[in-house]
Every structure is written in structure tokens, then in C-alpha cells.
Amino acid sequence: MSPVYRVFFVVVFATLVSSGAAALPGDELAGFAPGAVAGEREAEVALRSLPSAERTRDWHRRFTAEPHPAGSEENNTLAHFIAEEWTKQGLEDVTIHRYDVLNTAPREVSLVMVAPVRYEASLREAPYDVDPDTKNPRVSPGYLGLSASAEVEAPVVYAHAGNPEDYAHLRSQGIDVRGKIVLVRYSNPYSYRGFKALTAEREGAAGILIYSDPAEDGFTQGPVFPDGPWGPESHIQRGAITYDFIVPGDPLTPGWPSLPGAPRVRLEEARSLPRIAGLPLSWKDAKPLLENMDGPVAPKEWQGGLPIEYRLGGERVRVRMKVDMDNSVGPNLVVEGRIRGSELPDEWIVLGNHRDAWEFGGVDPSSGTASMMELTRAFGELAKRGIRPRRTLVFGSWDGEEVGLTGSTEWGEHFAPELKAKAVAYLNVDSSAAGPDFQPQAIGSLAPLLIEVARDFEDPATRRPLVDALRALRAREREKAGETGPVPDADLVDVRIGSGSDHTVFLNHLGVPTVNLSFDGPYGVYHSVYDGFYWMNHFGDPGYRYHVLLAQIWGTLALRLANADLLPFDFAAQARYLRAFVDDLEMATEKGRLDLAGLKSRIDALEAAGESLKDAARRALDSGGVTPEVAARANRGIVEVERNWLDPEGLPGRPWFRHTLYAARFTYAHLELPGVTEAAEASDWDRAARQLAILERALSRNAALVAGLGRALPGKESSAP
């Protein structure tokens, strides 16, 4: 280290300590030789000193200045802005990739109740003087992305959350929804709006209305905007109803990149396109429909937060709905930039955040974009000072996430061969800050590293260690679920990863280890006009402290992976999480229908091999026996483990999803051991047995691979089988 850099390190370290950053712990880091720890710590301290709350606020204002949905002129302008800024910051190989995909925007939407009284829904959100952005004339009416176009007049049925069991109850009450318009609500219980649309389509409904009930995100939760973080009466949750749980990305190029000139399937062949028309409603526009409903009284659990008696309807309330959508092919722009690795440029750590928002995207995604811009500025500044990561950092500003996880999926499909050969991990941030609650997600083998990184930080509001704050949060979540007892480290990171963000192509299609990072809190204005700069500065993260903390954690995690001598994946921990997945499967399966003994024994073998690899790696690092050649062989094998979880045939019925451990349900909720679980839930025991055999083979491959990696490292031979 040069004398100039030593002086710089002392100054920034003192700055971090005086500002309340957590003191740097001991002299051991997973994956690092003892002699490399000091240099890594110094690089991390330097990185953490650079992100600024003031600059982050400026970035956030830039990204929330105008509505910028995917395909819009403003969103494309932001792509070029990011590319220019990344170039100024010192990122290399800055490129804008164009993908020609189905975009979506409303030409005309309307909803009129024609009986028993007339009511015309505004489909608009009320402006507030305190937030001038709410008066922006470019704000769209409420619409659902990639909705079909239709003009329908029909009776309305209240179908609760719009899940299959809700329609079963309606049938038990003699209510047939065929040819009718169903009114459903968000998040009770949670299901992705696209699944609500698909279910309504399968039930034969003529249209779907999805509204925000105050029981979920409005006044029953607390003060509403502009006095609090929850949704006011006119807030509308926009969103797509794409069936991307079947195949994400551009619906017309399923499984291959939508480059200019690419072949396309016909619209009627596109499996992820809805065939039903839909609109989102505020509760202000839904209330006149609900309070005029006839039919049986809805069950207690279907009653919402409005001061009315919810009924099932079906005859008395009649509406005319018009949805005219422009769902045409246009460009999505993905911005890519890099900090080339100093020693291992062909090993990649990929970091990404999507740029497109339904309107201003104060939380989703502009908070994440603001954090990313400060992080790229920090890495660019370090590179200018000659401080480079050993492995290459690849940054992505994705487009079209809100429509169908589109930009990241197209980029992933475009560069699939390179990613399979070079990608070490994908670190995703969708929304960086909606409050103070740290919500880390990771695959099981990266969860221990994420906790190791979190130990270096403290909560900026309370000054308590971040890990302690996370443990307290998990304890509150357990208490709410009726559970008690201490929270072990293994339960701090959520290892049950569903869909709904840009990690999907990396994990589920390409087998790239994945982490998701965010800070959460009371957030009732999701996908509405009120999710903007004012909301963030008054409720989400005044002072932008959690934005900065997120950038620091994101960057530190990237550095640990980029600079490690031996990649710090913990396969013993992964085996223990797998054992919990199998326990859940066993509890949900008819006794005796699946023989899980072989699966459990293979998990035991993976755990033993993982422990032996950890021990061997530590001994080899401590003894100085990890030469570049030894490290290269070991790291190739470590990366291969995640790829080995992929089944080339994919999940039955949706082959784009290839991971045998992770997928998402149609609701977007997490789904572990998906091939076996889906078959068991369908009582298709022949299919379940076939999927179990695929999973057992993957486990056998990886247990043998991990055991071999441990034996190949210098030092005492591993005892793993």
C-alpha cells in the first residue's frame, strides 16, 4: 500500500468511526488468507466512506422527477443519462443494449356503474398541494400492464382475493362468475395480481377489477398520505398482470433474447399474455360497487376495512368497463457498465436494479437506483485511485421489470453462455429503502456470508448493531406468528426466494447464486402516484441514511465476493436449509406416498462434505497453500455447484424454470423443491417420484463435487465421503 493511500485510509477510517459506523471486527474473513484481510478491510473502509446522503437525495430527485414507465420516452432518456453518468464516474465498457419487446400503455380506460345507480369511477388519484408531483399532467390513469383490450357490460361479483378457493366458495353459494366481472382485492391473502387475472380467466370471467382495501394498506393501518405512509382513499396500485410465473421476459420471445430481428411467436401463442381485460381501482372507486352489492353476506374473513357489509353480489350491481391498451413492440433499454477486475476479469459479480416505474417510483425502484448510482460513483472513484476488485463487477440498470421482469430476462438470455461460464453471483436491489427494517434474502450457501457482512454495520437511527436490529425484527415476526424462543443466526436471512424481481432469470434459469437486499417499513402507496420524492423524504427514509447504508452493504458484499481467495460459499449451511425444505415437504405430503430417505441421506452427505470443505479451505488459507492455480480449480468447482442444481428439462409445464431447489408459485410466493412439491400437491405421485429422482441426482453430484473440492485443497485430507 502506498503512503498516500495509507494516509487516505486513516482519514476515512476516522471519519467512519466518528459518524457511528460499526467498528471493523477481527482479522478473519471467510474465503480470505490472513495476509489478505487487512487489504480487504482497507478497501471496504474506503468504499464505505464515499456514498453521500446528499448526493443520494439528488439522484433520487432526478429519478422521481417524472413518471417513467417502461417504453416511455422519459425512461429511455434516463437510460442514456445513467450511461453518461457511469462513463463520467469511471465505469468501463458502458453499453446500452436494446431489446424490442411488448410494451404496454393505456389508450383509453373507463368504468361506469350503470345499475342500480350510476357512478363513474375516476380511475385517477387526488392531487395534494404539499406534493406538487401529484399534479403532474403526465401521470397516467389507473391501468394494468398487458391487460387485454375489451369493452364489457356485465354484473359484478365480489371474489375476495381472487384465488381458486375463493371461486370454490362462490360456487358453493350458487354464484357463477362466467360472463361476469369479478371484483377482487390486493393482498388478502397475498397473491400476485397476474395470478388473480389468470384465475379469473380460467373461471370464465369477462373482466377483472382489482382494488386496494384499507384493511391491507390504508387507514386501518395508520395515518394516510400526506399525513402518514399509508394509502389514501384514491390511491391506485398499478401493475402488470403478465403470466411471468410461467415464462418471464418478452411474451413474444419466450426463452431467447428479443434482439432486433429476432423470431417471435404469434400473440395467440404467447403463454404469458393475459386474455382478460382488467383495471385497478382505489377503494374510493370500489366502495360504491361494494355498498350496492346484493347476494349472500361475504364470510367474515372476506370482510374488509370499509364501514359496510361486504356481500358477494352477482346480479344487482352492473358495470360497463372499457379497456383499450397499446400493447405494441417497442424498445427496452438495458444499461451495462463494468469495473474490470485486476486479476480475474473473466469472473463476474453482477449487481442490478431496475429503472422503470409505474409513475415516479419513489421506493420502487428509484430508491434502489439512487443507491446504485452512489455505489457506482464510489467504485469508480476507487478505480481512479488504483483500487480495483480482483474480479470484474458488472452493473445493470434493467428496463421493463414492472411489465414482466423483461429487461433483466432478455439480458440474461442474451448473455446466457457468458453468464454460465463467468458469473459468480448476482446481487439484486429492487427497492433499497421504504423504512428501517433490514430484509436480506439469499440462497442458503450465501446466507452466512451475508450475516458476516451485516456484522460490520449498525442501524443509523438507533446505533445498535445491524445484526441485533435484524434479530429483534425476526423475533417480532415470530411473536406475531405465535412463535417464541431465541432467533439463531441461521434464521436471520430469508432463504426462501420467490419471484417478482430481477433475480429470477439469474437464479431460476441460469443457476447464478443470488442475493436480494432491501430495507422495509410501513409502505401503503405501492405503485401509486404517491410513491414519490415527497413520500420518501417524509416517511420512507428522511435523510437518506438507509439508502446510504444499503449502498455500503451492497458494495461490501460485492467486494467480499470479488476479492476472496476462495469463494466464501457455505455448502454445509445450504444442506441444513435443504433439510428444512424437506421437512416442510414431508409435513405437506400424504404419509408414505414418497420415500424421502434417500434424499435425506444425500443432504447429510452434502452437509458433511460442506463442513470438510470449510475446514480444508481455512487450513489451506492459513498455511499459505492456496496458489493461484489451486484457487482457480477450487473456485471453478464452487461456482459449478449452483449450476448443478439446474435440470435442463425444467419444471413440468413451465420448462423455463430450471432450478431444482427454487422457483415461485403462480402467486409469486416462494416454492422450494418445486418439481417434487408441485407434483405432490397435485397428488401426481408418478411425477413426484420422477422429480424426486432428478433432485437426488443433483444432490449426489454436488455432494461428490464438494467432497472432492475439500480433498483437493492442500493440507489434511477431508473425511467427507
N, C-alpha and C positions, 0 to 999 in steps of 0.2 A: 504494500500500500504506500502511495506516495505521501510525502509530508503534507502537501496541500490537502489531500483527501483526509489525512488523519485530523487536521485542524477542522475540516468540514464536519467530520463525524462527531467530534467532541461538541461542536456548536449545536448540531441538530439533536444530539442525544440530550444535551442540557435543555434544549427547547421542549422536547417531548416530555421530559420529566417535569419541567415547570408547568406544562399545560395539563398535567394529570394523566398522561398516558401510562399504561401499566409498565412497571419495571420489567426489563428483559430477564426471563428466568435462565436457569443453569446453562451448562456447557454441552448439553447433549440434544441433538435433533434427530428425529427419525430419518434415516437414509443418508446422513452426513458423517464423514470421517471426522474425528476430533479436531484435526488441523484445519478443517473447512468451516467449522461452526462460527468462528469469530468473523470471518469474511462474510458469511451469510447474514449474521446478525447486523453487521455494519451496513450491508446493502439494504436490509429491511428497515433499519432506522432511517437511512437516507430517504428511502421511498416514502415512509410514513410522514416524514416532515414536510412533504411537498403539497399534498392536497389541501386546498384552502376552502373554508366555508363561504367566503365572499365570492370567490371565483365560481364555486359550485352554484351559488344562488344566481349568478349571472348566466351560467349555462342553462339553468332551469328556466329562467325568464325567456331566454332565446327559444327554447323548445316548447314553451307553453304560450307563445305569443299569438299563435293562430291555430285553428283546427288543422290537423294534418293526417287524415285517414290514408290508408294505403291507396296508391294510384292517383292521389291528388297532386296538383302542381306544387303545393306547399311542401308536401312530404318529399317530393323529388328534389325540390330546392334544398331542403335540409340534408339530403344525401350528399349533394355537391358541397354544401357548407362543411359537413363533417370531413369529407375528403380533403378539402382545402386546409382545414384546421389541423388534421392529422399530419399533413405534409409540413405545415409550419412547426408543429410540435416535434418533428424529427422522426416520425414513423416512416418506415421504408415500404417499398412495393405497394403503395396506396393505389387501390384499384376499385372502380365501380363496375360491378357485374350486373348486367341487365337480364332479367327473366321475363318473358312475355306470358302473363298468367291471367286468369279470370279475376278482374277487379269487380267492385260492387258499390253502387251508389243509388240513392232513390231519385227517380224522376218525379213521381207523384205518390203520396200516401195519404189516405184518409180513412176515418172510421166514424160512422154515424149510427147511433141507436135510433131505429125507426119505429119501434114499439117496445113497451106500451106508451112511452113518451119519447119525444125527440130530444136527443143530446148529441152534439157534435164534439168529438174529442179534439183537443187542441194538438196533441202529439208534439207539443212544444214545452219548454221549461221556462219558468218565470224568471225574468232578469232581476238583479238586485243592484242597487246603486253602489253598495260597498265593493262590489266586484264588477268593474266595467267589462271584463271579458265575457260575462254572461249576456252582454248586449251586442256581442259581435255578430254582424249580419251573416257571416259565413257559417254559423252554427247550423247544422242540419236538423230537420225534424227527426223524431224517433224512427229508427228502421232496424231491420235485422239483416245482416250481411248474407248475401247469396240466397235470400228468400226467393221463391218462385214469384212470378207476376200473376196476378189474378184479380178479378172483381167478383165478389161473392156477397149474396144476401142470404142470411140463414139465422136460425135460433142459436142461442149461446148456452153452453153447458159449462159449469164450473167443475174443473177436473183436478183441483188441488195442485200438486207438484207436477202433474203430467207424467207420472211414472206408470209402468204397466199395472202395478197393483191398484192404482187409483181408478183405472178404467175397469178393472175387475169389480171394484166396489160399485161403480156406476151401473154396470150390467146387473149386479145383484139387486139394484133398486129399480130395474126396468128401464134404464136410460140408455138409449142407443145414440152414440155420437156420430154415426155415419151421416155425412152430408151436412153436419152442423159445425159451428165454430166453437172451439174449446178455449176457455179462459183458464190459464194456469199461472202459478206464481213462482217466483225465483226462490230457490234455496230452502225448500221445506219438504222432505229432507233434500240435501244438496243433490242436484244433477245438472249437468251441462245443458244449456238451452238447446243445443243441437240434438241431444238425446230426447228432449221433450218434443222437438219437432218430428224426429223420426218415429217416435211412439205414436204421436197424433196421426202422422201419415199412415202408419200401419193399421191404425184403428179406423181409418176411412174418414177422418175429419176433413172438412172443406177448408179450414183455416185454423190458425192458432194465434192467440193473443197471450203475451207473457208480461205480467205486471210485477211491480215491486210492492210487496205488502209491508206496511210499517212494522209488523211483527219481526221481520228479518233485519231491516236496515234503516228504519225510520224512527218516529218519535217514541215508540215503546222502548227503544234502546238508550235514549238520552236526547240532549239538545240537538236540534237540526240546524242545517246550514241556513243563514250565515252566522248563527249563534253557537253552533257546535258542529261536530264532524259527521253527524248522521244525515240521511237524505230527507229533504223537504217534500212536501206533498206533490210537487210537479216533477221531481227528478225521474229520469228515464234511464234505465240500464240498456244501452245499445249492445250489440254484439252479433257475432256470426252464428248461424245455425248449420254450418257446414258439418258433414258427417266425417270429420277428420279422425275420428276414432276407428274408422275403417281403413282409410288411407289419407294421410296428411298431404299438404302441398297443393299445387295447382290441380284441380279436378280433371283437367284435360290431358295431363301428362303424368299419370299415376306410376311412380317408380322410376322415372327418368327426368332429367333436368329440362325445364321449359325454355331452352335457349331459342333465340330467333331461328325460325325454320324447323323446329322440332316437330315430329309427328304428333298428332293429337287424336284422342278418341272423340267420338261424337257426343254431344251433350247428353243424349238419352242413354249413353253407355257409362257415363261418369258416375261411379258408385258413391262419391262423396257429395253429390249435389242434391239438395232438398227438392222435392216435388210438391211441396206445400207452401202456401203463402202465409206470412206471419208478420206481426207487428209487436213492438214492445210498448207497454203503457206505464205511465205513472199511476200511483194509487189514486190520484185526483181524477184521472180519466177512467179508472176501473171502478171506482166507487158507485157511480150512477148505474152501472151494469149490475153490480153485486146487490145493491139495495133494492132493485126491482125484480130480482130472480124469483121464480116460482119453484115448485118441486119440493122434494123432501129436504129437511134440515140437514146440512152437512155434518159429518161426525165431529166430535169435539176437537180432535187433532187437526181437522181441516179449518177450524175457525181461525181467523186472523186478528190483526190488531185494530181493525176498523170497528167503530161502535155500532155494528149492525149484526143481524143474524145471517150468517152465510148459508145459502141454500144451493142446491145442485142445479136448478134451472132446467133448461131443455125445451121450453115452449114459449113462455111469456115474453122474454127479452129477445129481440130480434135486431141484428145489426147489418149494415152494409159496409163491407170492407173493400177498399181498393188499394192494391199494391202494384206499382209499376216500377220495376227495377231496371237499371242499366247494369247488367252483368255481362260485360264485354271484355275481350282480351286487351290488355294494356301492360305497360312495363312496371315491374317491381325492381327497385334498385338496392342491391346489397353492397355496402361499402366494406372493403377489406384493407387492413393495414398490418404491418408487422414490425417487431423489433427482432432482427435476425440474431440468432444465437451465436455466441462467440466460439463455442467448441462443438456443439451438436446441432447444427442448423436444421437438420432433417428430422429432428424430434420436436413435435409441436405441442404447446399448451394453448388451447383455443379459449378465448374469452368473448362472450357475446351478450348483446342486449338488443331488443327490437326497438325500432324508431317510430313506427306508425301508431297512431292513437285514434280512437273514435272521435274525439274532439280535441281538447288540449292535453289530456293525458298527464295531469299533474303528478299523480302517483304512477299510473300505468300508461306508458313506460317512461315518461320524461324524467322521473326521479332516477331511474336506473341509467338513463342516457347521460344525465348531468354527472352522476358519479363516474361513469365510464370516461367521460371527457376529461375529468380531473385525473383519473388514473392514467390515461394515455399521455397526458401532459407530463405527469410525474415520470413515467418510464422514458419518455422522450428526453426529458431533462437529464436523467441519469445516463442515458446513452451518449448525450453530448459531452458528459463528463468522463466518458470512458468506462462507465459501469454498465456492463451488459449481462443479461442472463446467459447461462451456458446453452440452454435450449431456446428455440425460437418461440416468441409469443405472437400469436395470430389473433387479431381483434376483428370482430364482425359487428356491423350495425345492420341488423336484419330488417327486412321490409315484410309487410303482409302477414305478420304474426297473428293479428286480430282476425284475419279472414279465414285462415286455415293453416297456421304455422308455416306460411308459404315460403318466405324468403330463405329462412334457415334450411328448410327441407330441400328447396331447389339447389341451394349452395352445397348442401351435404351430398345430394345425389350427383351433382356436377363433379365434385372432387372426391367422390367415394373411394377410388383406388388410392389416392394420396393419403386420405384420412385413415384408411385402414392400415396403411404402411407406417404412418408418421405420427398420428395423434396419440398423445399420452393421456390427455384428459380434456374435458370440456367444462368450463366454469361459467355458469349461466346466472345472469341477473335480469329479471323481468322488471320488477319494481323494487327500488332499493329502500325506500323509507315511507311508510304510512303510519309510523309510530315507533315506540321504543323497544318492541319485543323482537328479539333475535330469533329467526326461524330458519335454521340451517337444514338443508337436505343433502344427502349424499348416498351413493351406493355403499354397501357395507364395508368394502375394503378401503374406502377413503374416509369413513366416519372418524376413526381415531386421529388421523392427520388433521381433520377439521377442528377437533377438540384441542389438539396440541396448539394449533394456530390461535384459537379463541382464547387460550390462556394468556396470551401476550397483551390482551386488551382489557379495558374497563368500560363500563357504561358511562357515557359522558354526562348524564344527568345526575346519577347517584354516586359516581366514583367507586362503585363496587366492582369487583372483578366480573368481567362479562360472563364467565362460566358460572359464577354464583347467581347472576341475574337469570341466566338461562335455566339453571337448576330450579330456581324459585318459580319461574314461568311453568316449567313442566310439572312441578308439584301442584300448582293451581289448576292446571289442566287435568291432572289426575284426580284432584279433590272434586272437581266439577263432575267427573265421570264416576264418582263414588269409590275411588281407589285411594289407598293410604300407603305410607311407608316411604323410606328414602328413595331418591332418584339416583341410580348409578350412572356413571359416565356413558355406558352403552345406550342409555335411553335419552341422551341429550340431543342427538342428531336423528332426524326423521329419515329412516332408510326405506320407507315405503313410498316410492316415487310414482305418481300417476302421470297424466299428460296435461296439456293446456299451456305449455310454453315451449321455447325453442330448443330445450334439451332433447326433445322427443326423437328427432332424426339421429342425433348422436348416440343416444343410449339404445333406443329400441330397434333401430335399423342398421346402425354401423358398429355397435358394440364398443363405443368410446366411453370410458368411465366418466361419470357426471356428478357435478355439484351444483346445487341451487342455493343462492344466498338472498336474504331479504330481512328487513325489519318491518314489523307489522304493528297494527294498533286499531282503534275504533275507526272504521272507514266505511261510511254509508253512501258514498257518492260515486261508486264504481261505474265507469263507462258513461258518466253523465257530464253535462256541461259544467257542473260544479267541481269536478275533479280538475283543478287548475292551480294557478300560481297563488291565488288568494287562499285557497283551502290549505295548501302546503304550508304557507307562512303563518297561518293562524292555528292550525290544528295538527297537521301531519308531522312536521319537523321544523318548527320555528328555530332559526339559527343554523339549520342545515348541518347539525352535528352528527346525526346518524347517517346522512349522505356521505360525509367525510369518513366516518368510521367504516361504513360499508366498503368504500373505495380502498381503505387501508387493509381491511381483512382480505378483500378480493385480490389485491396486489401481493400481499404477503403469502397467501396460498399459492398464487401463481409462481412466486419466487421459490418457494419450497420445492415445488414440482420441477421448476425449470433448472434449479441448481443442484439438486440432490445427486450424490454419487450413485446410490442405489435407490430406485424409485420407491417411495415410502408407502406402498400398498400393504395392507394387513389382511392376509387371506384367512388367518385364524379367526379374526373378528367377523369376516364375511361368512365363514362357516357357522359361527354362533347365531348370526342373524338368520341364516338359512334354516337353522334348526327351529327358530321361532316361526318362520313361514310354514314349515312342515307341521308344526304343532297346530297352527291355525287351520291348515288343510285337513288335518286329521279330525279336528273337532267338528268341521263342517261336512264331513263325509260319512255316509252310511257305514256303520261298523262292519268291517270285514270285506267291503267291496274293493278296496285297494290294499295291496301288500306294500307297506312303506318301509319295511325292514331294510331292504337293500338300499333305498335312498338314504336312510338314516346312517347306515354303516359307511356309505361313501362320504357323507358330511363329516363323520368322525375322522375319516382318513384325510379329508381336506384340512380340518382343524389341526390335526397332528402335524401335517406337512407344513401348514402355515406357521405354527409355533417353531418348528425346526428351522424354517427359512429365516424367521426373525432372529433367532439365536445365532444362526450361522452368519447372517448379514452383520449383526452387531460385532461378532468376533472378528470377522474379516475387516470391517471398517476400523475397529480399534487397533488391529495389528498392522494396518497399512498394507494389507494384502490385496486391495481392490485396485488393480491396474486398469487402465482404460479398456483393455481387451476383455478383462473379466467383467467389468461393469457393463460393457456393451452386450455381452452374451446374456448376462443376468437380466438386464433391462428389457431386452427383446422378449425374453420369456415372460417377464412380469406383464408387459403390455398384451402379450398373446392370451393371457388368462381371460380377460374380458371378451376378447373376440371369440374365444371358445364357447362362451355361453350362447352364441348365436346358432339358430337352426336355419340352414339355408332354405328349407321349405316354408318357414314362417308359421304363424298360428293358423290353424284351420279356419277358413272363412275370411281371414284378413292377413294374407301372407307378407304384407309389407312389414308387419311387426314380427321381428325375428328373435327377440331375446327370450330365453327360456326362464329367466328369473323375474323379469319386469315387463309389465305392459300396463295399459289403462283399461278400465271398464268403459263401456259406452258412455257412462256418466262423467268420464274423465277421472273418476276416483282410482286410487291405486289398485293394482291387481298383481299379486305375487304368484310365482309358479303358474303363469297364465294358461298354458296349454292343458295342464292337468286340472287346474281349478275350474276352468270353463267347462271342461268335459264332465267333471264330477257334478258340478251344479246343474248340468243338463241331464244327469243320470245316464250319460252315454259311457258305459263302463269299458267297452271295447276301445273307444277313442281315448279314454283316460289311461288305459294300460299302455297304449302306443305312445302317448305323450310322456308317461312316466318313464318308459324305456329311453326316450330321447334325453330326458333330464338326467337319468342315471348315467348315460354315456358321457354327457358333458361333464358331470361331476367326476367320473373316473378319469377322463382326460386331464382335468385340471388338478386333481389330487396328485396324479403321477407327474405332471409338469412341475407343480410347486415343490414336490419332494425332490425332483431332480435338480431344481434350481438350488435348493439348500445343500445338496450333496456336492454340487459343482463349485461352491464357494470355498476359498482357502480356509484351512482350519479343521477342527474336529468334524468328522463325518456326521451328518444328520442321522437321527434314529428313525426318521419318518419312513413309512412303508413305501 
